[in-house]
């Protein structure tokens, strides 16, 4: 006997729409990678910076102190990007998820995590403004240049830089699986040499004042918009590389 299953008119048999959200849940299965470790790094950097500022202030130094320690979690997000590929890609393929779904879901998970860490950054900055640097004149999250456009602008800058670091780590991990350690090392060396060549060209032409003036003139928001464009380009490159990755 042959069973015939009738589908209602207009019924769709395509993939469920929540498969990208399924990748998000897959990435957040290990909450340490996307939540607790970035938060721990931020809190640890904040605490260390606060202790350093207290030591300096107790020594009689009476001046504003600014720290770049809040950027520490940004670099870790490059590691998060690499782990998002190394720990879950092949598992996602076993679940019959497409590479497009894996890429979009991973970027969505990173965006959620980046938004959370950016919110913590903004809250710390607001506290520092309200307390005059914890009463020490020491600032960890509040950097005037970054906060020129207020809390939302500062949060946007931090979010974009976090996503840029994630996408770079994501793409490098995919490229490593595609081409191997030797080609990746050669490629990174070529990129480093190209950057050094650009710096040398600026130095020979004594153009550093113009470069710094352009950076200051662009303001943090302007640079963040450029970084957002680069993030989109690198994300597209990640997807195109992922499509050619064999399983």
Steps between C-alpha positions, in 0.01 A plus 500: 500500500628842410427787733433833339549813706303798377644844564253786540491746211774758530694292753876559489752220538807723512742520791359640825552872535659464844807307384717812530374540856593136544860591421478780756385250761778264392763771551357590839503138614838579652421830671860541615616584147245769418397627845701425810860516376456838320323638808769360731774658288323837509445488876857384566644779283273752676606381847871502413470848350309626806773369733772664287311831505460476878875435543586799282248726676620391846852600398381860475449522124211740438413476132253326272596141423372320192547131427462298182420187697140492379626383161623171651180302427511616139813298430347196667211516254745403226549180702121467532474524121755223456328281760164554331645318200723243667249381761172498310541504120528127437231433759271739311568307179400177674171675582453571126528876547612690194817708500290812449293416807812428703663828397191715566425324826857539626501871412165541677635329811806727491278808460296400807816450705656821370185697586510365854867583558446844344214567742728418794765733353247784475374447856856515633562819305187661643604403853844651444350828381265515797773426757783704343694184427403315823623801696853435375487679166561163336306393192478152355200508264448874465742628239395851386588439136283188487215664695477816286155393377372382837427154639331369185791610285751341738299178507484495121877544470567222749248268333645549152859443615389186685332363189802587286728299727255209499471492122878511458543201733209324327649549153855406601372176657310412182802587287717281722268204446489572127868565428696368798743652748779571249287706262334683789837589650630623164184706448523662844868577437416665168226708668742610774765594243243697299401695812865568579556615142211744536641632827843535341353692207323739739821542698716569193255761378469647853124470472427392858355841601252479211411140588433582866305811398281287272439247778408770750284676244308181421411464869425168663161465328655556157767238562235261633303538177813411303553203731137397443563496126811288547303265724242449226771433241681254727172326586430453129854369453441256787187365337662463157795318658267282705315395183823349365589323823484122466355287778 
